């Protein structure tokens, strides 16, 4: 009997050391989610001019939390550190934001209080939809092009045809590319050329990354 008790005690010690038996976390994931609602995450800072900068922040709300999971946690005396991964719907509604956060809780008379939030990784902007064909076509309108060495603006009056003849989308590389056939005629000169447009998903939205004439108008 004594031997069985010793064996049982040894097993419990081994389980505790290996982490099989774990103490209950002082703050639940449900409570962490509630504590984060209303908080802001710094996205990036942009230079407006020589004197000014603008900082963009993403506010956490009940509606934009898509996923949240714990990575690891540490409890020491009256302090609780928890590392989580969050996926949020970004403020420009063109994709998702994924980021690791480090949260610091301290225990007071009223309980565990979230005192600090900091990023533990760079923000990863994830596209969930591509550029619409109309958006790519609309970008061409109003742009100037040289047709037989004469500049012609791609206005509604001058565009005779505008067709997307090839498209390549790579969401892993966050690129969306178009090859567009454009026919222009201003009544004096006319020609057909090939235009490339490359969009890149950067900082939560699609924007022009590269553009140019790949076949001259003739």
C-alpha positions in Angstrom: 0.0 0.0 0.0 2.8 2.3 1.0 4.6 1.5 -2.3 1.5 2.3 -4.3 1.1 5.7 -2.6 4.8 6.5 -3.4 4.3 5.5 -7.0 1.1 7.6 -7.3 2.8 10.6 -5.7 5.7 10.3 -8.1 3.4 10.2 -11.1 1.7 13.4 -9.9 5.1 15.2 -9.5 6.1 14.1 -13.0 2.8 15.3 -14.5 3.2 18.7 -12.8 6.8 19.1 -14.0 5.8 18.1 -17.6 2.9 20.5 -17.6 0.2 17.8 -18.0 -1.5 19.2 -14.9 -1.7 23.0 -15.2 -3.0 25.6 -12.9 -6.0 27.6 -14.1 -5.1 30.8 -15.8 -5.9 33.8 -13.6 -7.6 35.6 -16.5 -9.8 33.8 -19.0 -9.7 34.3 -22.8 -13.2 35.6 -22.6 -12.2 38.3 -20.1 -9.1 39.2 -22.2 -11.3 39.7 -25.2 -13.6 42.0 -23.2 -10.5 43.9 -21.9 -9.2 44.5 -25.4 -12.4 45.9 -26.8 -11.9 49.7 -27.2 -8.1 49.5 -27.2 -6.0 50.7 -30.1 -3.1 49.0 -31.9 -0.5 51.3 -33.6 -0.3 50.3 -37.3 2.3 52.6 -38.8 3.5 56.2 -38.9 3.5 58.2 -42.2 5.5 61.3 -42.9 3.1 64.0 -44.1 5.6 66.7 -44.7 9.0 67.9 -43.2 7.3 68.9 -39.9 4.4 66.5 -39.6 3.8 62.8 -39.2 0.5 60.9 -39.0 0.1 57.8 -36.9 -2.5 55.2 -38.0 -4.2 53.1 -35.4 -6.6 50.2 -35.5 -9.3 50.2 -32.9 -10.4 46.8 -31.5 -14.1 46.3 -31.4 -16.5 43.5 -30.8 -17.3 43.3 -34.5 -13.8 43.4 -36.0 -12.3 40.5 -33.9 -12.2 37.6 -36.3 -10.0 35.2 -34.3 -7.9 35.2 -31.1 -5.8 32.5 -29.5 -3.2 32.2 -26.8 0.4 31.5 -27.6 1.8 31.3 -24.1 1.4 32.8 -20.6 3.5 33.4 -17.5 2.3 34.0 -14.0 4.6 35.3 -11.3 3.4 36.6 -7.9 0.9 39.4 -8.7 1.7 39.7 -12.4 0.3 37.8 -15.4 1.9 38.0 -18.8 0.0 36.6 -21.8 1.0 36.4 -25.4 -1.9 36.2 -27.9 -2.3 36.1 -31.7 -5.2 38.2 -33.0 -6.8 38.4 -36.5 -8.9 41.6 -37.0 -10.9 43.0 -39.9 -8.9 46.0 -41.0 -10.3 49.5 -40.9 -10.3 49.9 -44.7 -12.3 46.7 -45.1 -10.0 45.3 -47.8 -8.6 42.4 -45.8 -7.4 41.3 -42.4 -4.8 42.3 -39.9 -2.8 39.6 -38.0 -0.6 40.5 -35.1 0.9 39.0 -31.9 0.3 41.0 -28.8 1.9 41.0 -25.3 -0.5 41.8 -22.5 0.5 42.6 -18.9 -2.0 42.1 -16.1 -1.4 43.2 -12.5 -3.4 42.1 -9.5 -5.0 44.7 -7.4 -7.7 44.7 -4.7 -10.4 44.7 -7.3 -8.8 41.8 -9.3 -6.6 41.4 -12.4 -6.3 44.6 -14.4 -4.9 44.9 -17.9 -2.1 47.6 -17.6 0.0 47.3 -20.7 -0.5 46.2 -24.4 2.4 46.0 -26.8 3.0 44.4 -30.2 5.1 41.3 -30.1 5.4 41.0 -33.9 5.1 43.1 -37.1 1.5 43.6 -38.4 0.8 41.3 -41.3 -1.8 42.7 -43.7 -3.7 39.9 -45.4 -5.8 40.5 -48.5 -9.1 38.7 -48.7 -10.4 40.1 -52.0 -8.8 41.3 -55.2 -9.0 44.5 -57.3 -12.2 44.8 -59.3 -11.9 45.0 -63.1 -13.8 48.3 -63.1 -11.3 49.8 -60.7 -8.4 48.9 -62.9 -10.2 50.3 -66.0 -11.1 53.5 -64.2 -7.4 54.1 -63.3 -6.5 54.3 -67.0 -9.1 57.0 -67.6 -7.6 60.4 -67.5 -4.0 59.2 -67.8 -1.9 60.7 -70.7 -0.3 58.5 -73.3 1.9 59.1 -76.3 0.3 58.0 -79.6 2.6 58.4 -82.6 4.6 60.9 -80.5 1.5 62.9 -79.7 0.2 63.1 -76.2 -3.5 62.0 -75.8 -5.4 61.9 -72.6 -7.4 58.7 -72.1 -10.7 60.6 -71.7 -14.1 59.2 -72.3 -14.2 60.9 -75.7 -10.8 59.5 -76.8 -11.1 55.9 -75.6 -12.4 53.7 -78.4 -11.9 50.4 -76.5 -10.4 49.3 -73.2 -10.1 45.6 -72.5 -8.4 43.5 -69.9 -6.7 40.8 -71.9 -4.7 39.1 -69.1 -4.7 39.0 -65.3 -2.5 37.4 -62.8 -3.4 37.4 -59.1 -1.0 36.2 -56.4 -2.5 36.7 -52.9 0.6 35.1 -51.3 2.8 37.8 -52.7 0.0 40.4 -52.3 0.1 41.3 -56.0 -2.7 41.8 -58.6 -1.5 42.4 -62.2 -3.4 43.5 -65.3 -2.5 43.7 -69.0 -4.9 46.1 -70.7 -5.4 46.8 -74.4 -6.2 50.4 -75.0 -7.3 52.0 -78.2 -7.2 55.8 -78.4 -8.5 58.2 -81.1 -8.7 62.0 -80.7 -9.8 62.7 -84.3 -6.2 63.5 -85.4 -4.2 60.5 -84.4 -5.1 57.0 -83.3 -3.4 53.9 -82.1 -3.6 50.7 -79.9 -1.2 50.0 -77.1 -0.8 47.6 -74.2 -0.7 48.9 -70.6 0.4 47.0 -67.5 -1.0 47.8 -64.1 0.4 46.1 -61.0 -1.4 46.6 -57.6 0.2 45.7 -54.3 -1.6 45.1 -51.0 0.3 47.3 -48.6 -0.7 48.6 -45.2 -4.2 47.3 -45.5 -5.2 48.4 -48.9 -4.6 47.9 -52.6 -2.6 50.6 -54.4 -0.6 51.0 -57.6 2.8 49.4 -57.3 3.9 49.5 -61.0 2.5 50.7 -64.3 3.7 51.4 -67.8 3.3 50.9 -71.5 4.6 47.5 -72.6 3.6 47.9 -76.3 3.8 51.3 -77.8 0.7 52.8 -79.5 0.6 52.2 -83.2 
